[in-house]
Amino acid sequence: MVQHRYGYTDEYVLSLPYARFMDMVETISKIKAEELREEYRQAAFASYLSGAGKTDDESLTFAQYLKRIGLAKEDTEDASPPAEEVTKEEALAKAQNILATYRFTAE
């Protein structure tokens, strides 16, 4: 995903610090999600023009139609749960555990 988006080589991506790599993945995921929502909005426009937003007693604007189907711009709040709070000590202990797991001993 990172290589495709930015044109990086595998070697460059593998040399990135883990935190930077995860930041890039998160950013790319958000951008891809917004691009997908925009594609949905474009498809919704076609369905709106074909009469999907009309009923016998009311006629919706395109903005109202988008809101009704959940694609309005203001509905794009992050739906992910809040991040779990981790203390500094817990994070350091977890990092030490990871390092110990992958540490090689010379034989």
N, C-alpha and C positions, 0 to 999 in steps of 0.2 A: 504494500500500500504506500509506504513512504517512498520507495524507489520509484514507483509509477508517478506519484504526485510531483516529486521534486527532481526526478532524474538522477538520484543518487545511486552509487554502486552498492552492492551487498557489503563489500569491505568497509565502505564509509559508514553505512548504517550500523554494522556490527561494532564499529569503533566508538560509536556515540555513548556517552554516559546514559545509564538506564533512565534517570529522571528526565533528561532531555528527550530521549526516545519516546517516553510515555507522554510527555507534553505534546510532541509532534503527532502522535497517534490520536490523542484526545482532540486536538485542533482539527486534524483531518476528518475525524469522525463527525464533528459538529458541522464542518463545511459540507460534507457529503449528505448529512441529514437535511440541511437547509436546501441543498441543490435538489434533493428528492422531493421535498415539500413544494419547491417551486415548480417542478415537473407536474406534481399533483394539481397545483393551482392552475396551470395551463390546461390540463385535461378538464378540470372543473369549469373553466371558461367555455370550452367547447360544449360541455353538457348544459351549461347555463344558457348558452345561445340557442340550443335546441329545445329549450323550454323546461328544463329540469327545475328551475326556480319558480315556476308559475303554478298557481292553483286557481280555481274558479273565483275565489273571493279575495285573494291577495296576490300581489306581484312583488317579488323581492328584488332589491338591488343586488348587484354582484357581490358587494361587501357583505350584505346580510346573508346571501347564499353561502359565501365562504365561511362565515361565522357559524351558520347552521350545520355545515358538514365538518366543522373543526379544522379548517385550513386558514382562518383569518390570521393576519400577522401578529396580532396581540395574543394569540393562543400558542405561541411558540416558546413558552416558558419551559425551562428544563424540567422534565418529569422524573429525573433520576432522584433517588432518595438522598438526603444529606449525607455527606461523608462522615464516617465514624471518627470520633475524636480519639487520637492516639497520643499518649504522653511521650516525651522525649526518651525516657528510659525504656518504654516498650518498643519504640522504633529502633533504638540502639541494640536492644537484646535480640530483636528479630533479625537485624542486619548481621550481628555476630553469629547467629545461628545459621544464616544463609552462607556466610563466609566459611564457617566451620564445615558445613556440608560439602562444599566444593573445593576445599583446600586439599591439595595433593601433597603427599609426603614422599620424600626422596628415599628410595630403597636401595 
